Structure formats: C-alpha cells, structure tokens
C-alpha cells in the first residue's frame, strides 16, 4: 500500500496541565489552583513538556508513512475507525484499553510517552522505538497479542464492549436488585453490583472484588484465590464474574456469586431496579447504558478480539 493511501489514526489525551487550563482558563489560574491544593505545579509542567515532545516525535515519523489523523480520547465513542487503518495510541494503559474496544480488528500500536512516569503494562514501545519498527508495522509484519473482550447487549438493543471489565449495578450507593441467570440456575440478588472481567482486566478491579469475597467455599474459594493472585491471560476466551457484597435475606439469595462465562454460555441479568440501574465498561460511566426494571442484559465473550502489536 502506498503511503498516500494508508490511513493512520494517532489517539492522544490531554495532560493534567491541559485539563486544568480548560477548567481554569489560563496557566496562571491553573498554577494558583494547584499550589492552593499543595501540589507541585512544576511536575504538571514537566509532564506536559514530555508528552508534547512525544507527540511531536511520533507525529513526525507517522506522517512519513501515511495520512495521519490525530484523535483526542474524548471523541473515541463517536469515531468510526476505517477498516484498514493503523491505530497508534500515545498514553497510559487506560487509553489503550479505551481505544481497543472501539476497534474491529485494526492493529493497535501502543507507545509509552513517559516511561519514567508510567509503568506501561500495555505499552511495549517508547517514541524512540518507532523509527525502528514502523517499517514492519505498516506492512503487517509485527507479531501481535490477541485480547479477549466482553460484550453486553440489552433487551432494548443497546450494545457495550469492554476490554477490562463490565459493571452492572446502580449509580448510587444503595443496593442493586436484579435476577442473575447462569448455567441453568437463577437467583434474586441484593448487592453492590456485579463485575464481569476479561483476562486483561483480571489484575484490576476483579482482584479487589475477589479479595473481599474470599468467604466463598470449596473449589470456588481455591479458584478465586488463584485468580486474585495471578489473574488469567488476556487471550483466554472466557470471562469471570464476581458479585460485590451480596446480601442474603428472605427476598434475596447469595449462592451464585462467582463463576466463569464461556463463549457459548453468556451471563444473563434482569434488572429489578426502578431507577438508576446502570451498566458501564472499563470504569467509564460517561458511556453507561440505562438498565431499568424489566430490562435484561446478556454478557458474553465478544466475537471481536483486540490486536495489540508487540
């Protein structure tokens, strides 16, 4: 493919300084607010300079290999990625996850703009690596890692994907009420919600939930402990669900609180919440689906997989 025909999308994010300037209008006002809170404003400036330099470096390389479009993370939910494009993410792990779920097989190249600041578990490259690898990337010669995603579909046709995890519950701190159906069994629950995690997200929110749920017994307890301590591979074609703080009562049960979701065996949840029922993915409540009483959600393994270049 000629470079003039190749589409490259560079996904970026605002730095903390840029976010503060948007909120307080000027750098001076941002500095006043940061120092008023006892924060080191010089660190905001250093982070911003490093990120700007990374954007400039990466942009210079990518523009020589295709038609480049820069996309801010805020526009991800409404952007349609061209089928044959290369997607480059310059940011933290969360930006990689947030971008993957909007792709349909396009390869994603993840670059850590500031390795002294960010661990970058999902960011195998730094800006200085790009000139060395871009030739292999654009001709699809780099290896990649498949990333299993979750898919939620509600009975009224709403669809949501997740790279890390799905939360099903209520917006406020009151109990979520719902019916859970899985592997031929069902229960009514009153809980703090359900987490359904992919392998990629298994060392995140799921680990926290499992730590607080070690009261499950027998085989489930051993499996939960293993998952809490080790997670499971990002390419593993299954999901794990765990219920947060289930409350047993005359109305509700607390037996179906942990399990696996296989490719052909989705988890089904029917809402019993008259208001504030919600489903969101990867910690982004802005993309939440309404989940009011009577609606049903099916949570399963997405037929799409992410392609993370190595």
N, C-alpha and C positions, 0 to 999 in steps of 0.2 A: 504494500500500500504506500502510495506517495505521501510525503509529509503534509502536503497541502490538503489531502483528503482525510487524514487521521484526526479525529476529534479527541482532545484531552481535556478532562474536567479536573481542575485543582480545587479541592474543598479546603477552606480555611475557616478560622474562627477569630472572634475579637479577643484581644488580650484583656487582662484586668484593667489596664490603663484606658483602653478604648471604651470598655464598658462604663467606667466611671466618668469619662468625658461625655458620653452620650447622656448619662444621668445628670451630671452637674454642669454641662455646657462648656467648660474650659478646663485646661490642665491645671490652672491655678486653683480653681474651686475644687477639683479632684484632689489636689495635694492637700488643701486645707482639710477636707473631709477625712482623708486617710490619716493624716497626722493627728487630727482630733480624736480618732479612734485608737491612737497609739501604734499605728502601722508604719513600717519603714517604706516611705514613698520611693526611695532610691531603688528598691527591689522591683517596684512596679515599672520604673523607667528602664531598668536593666532587662527585665523580661520582654518589654515591648521592643527594645532595640534588637535583642537577639532574634525575636520572632520576625521582625521586619527584614532583617538581614537574611534569614532563612527563606522567606517568601521571595525576595529578590533573586537569591541564588537559584532556587528551584525553578522560578519562572523563566529565568534566562536559559536554562537547559531545556525545559519543556517546549518553549517557543520555537526551538530549532528542530523539533521532531513532530510537530503537528499544530493544528489550530487550537489554541488554548483558550479555555473559558474558566474564569475564577468564580467560585460559588461560595457564598457565606453559608455557614451551617444553618442559619435561620430560615433559609429557603429550601432546605432539603425535602420537607414533606410535600412540596408542590412542584418539585423539579422532575422532569422526565429525562432520565439519562438515555442518550442514544444507544441502540443495541451494540454497536461495535466499538464504543469508546473505551479509552483507558481512564480510570479514575485514580487520582493521586490525592491522598489525604495528608495534610501537614498539621499535626496537632497531637493531642493526647489520645490515650486509649479509648476514651469515651467517644471521641469524634469518629474513630474508626468503626466502632460498633454502631453508632448512629447512622453512619453512611451505608454500611453493608446491607442493612435491612431494606434500603430503597433501591437496591440493585437487582438485576435479573441475569446473573451470570457474567457481568462485566468484571474484568480483573481489577483488583484494588492494590495499589502500591502505597504502603504506609510509611511515612517519614517522620522521625522524631526531630523537631526543630531545636530542642534544647535538652540534650541527653544529661547534662549536669543537673537539670531540674526535674525531669520526668523519667520514671523508670522505663516506660515504653514496652510493656509486655507484648503488645500487638504491633510494635513499631520496630521492625528489624533493621531499618536503614536510617542514616543521617544525611543531611543535604550533601555532604562531600562524597557520598557513595553514588549519587545519581548519575554523574557523567560516566562512571564505570559500568553501570548496569543498564542504562536506558536503551542501549542498542539491542540487548537481549529482550528487554521488556516489550519494545514496540513490535518485535517480530514473534512474540509469544513463545520465547524460548526459556523463560524463567519457570522454575518449579513453583507450585502453589499449594496452599493448605486449604482443604475443604472445611467450611464452617457450617455446622447444622444450625438452622434457625427454627423458631417456633412460629406457628400461625394460629391466629384466633379469628373465628368467624361467628358473628352473632346471628340470631334468627331473623333479624331485620336487614341482613345483608352487609353489615359493616365488617371490614377486614382490617386486621392489625398484625404486623410481623414483629418479631423480637430476635435480637442477636444474643442478648444476655438472659433476660427473664421477663416474664409477664406477671403483673399483679392484678388480682381480681378481688375487689372488696368495696370499701366505702370511702368517700372523700374525708369524712370527719373521723373523730376518734371513737365513735360509737361502734357497736358490733355489726359486722356484716352478716346478713342472713341469706342463706341460699341452700339449694339441694345439690349434692355432688353425686355424679353417676360415673362409675368406672368399673370395667371388667365384670359386668353383670350385677354389681352391688350399688346401693344408693343410701344416702343419709341426708338428714337435715342438719345443717351446721349453724352455730353462732360463734364467730371467731373474729380475729383481726385481719382476715383475708387469706388468700392462697398465693403462694409463689410457685410458678412453673418455670424451671430453669433449663437452659441448654448447657452443653458441656462447657462452652466458652464462659458462661456466667456462673458456673458451679463453684468457683472460688470466691464469689462475691456475696450478694445478698442471701443466696441459698445457704452458704456456710453459716451466716449469722442466725438464720432461722433454725437450722439444724442444731446449732449449739444450744438453743433454747428449747429444743424438742427432744432431748435425749431420754425422755421418760418413756418413749416407745419401747416395746419389749421384744424379746426373742430375736429372730432373724432380722427383723426390720431395724432393731437397735444397732446391730453389727453393721448393716449396710449403711445406715445413716451416719454412723461414726466414721466409716471408711470414706464416704463422700465428703463429710465435713473436713476430714484431714487431708484428702488427696484430690477431691473433685473428680471429673472424668473428662475424657478427650473431647476437644472442640468438634471433631468429625464424627463422634459417636451418634448414630441415628436414633436417638431416643431423648426424652425429656424426663426430668424428675420434678414431682410436685410435693410440696410440704405445706401444711396448714399452720398458720400462725395462731398460737394461743386459743385452741379450740375449747369451748366451754360446754361440758355435758350438763344436761338438765332434763326435765320431763319433756321438753319440746325438742331438744337438740341432742345429737349423739357426737361421739369423738373417737370412733374406731378407724375411719378412713382418713387418716391424717398424713400419710406418706406413701408414695408409690412411684412407679415408672409409667411413662406414656410412650408406647411403642408406635411405630409408623402406622399400623392399621388399627390402632385402639386409642382413639382420642379421649381426652377427659372432657366430660360434659358438665356444665354448671348451669343451673336455672336460678335466676335471681328471685329472691323474696324480699327485696328492698324497695319500698315505695318511693324513696328518693335518695339521691347522692350515690347510688351504685355506680361503680366505675371500673374500667379495665384500661391499664396503660402498660407500655413496654419500655424496658431499658431506663426506667426512672424518669421518663419524660411525660409529665402529667399534661403538658400542653396538647399532646396528641391523643388524649384519653377518649375512649368510647363510652357513651352513656350505657348503663346496664341496670335498667329499672325493672320493677317487679313483672314477672311473666316472661321476660326475655331469656333465651337460652344461648350460651356460648359454648362452642366446640373448640378445644385447644389441642392442637396436634403438631406433628413434625411437618414443617413446610417442605413441599417438593423442591423448592429452590434451595440452593446452597450458596454460601458466600465463597469467593475465590480470593484468598489473601496471598499475594505474591511473596516469595521467600528469596 
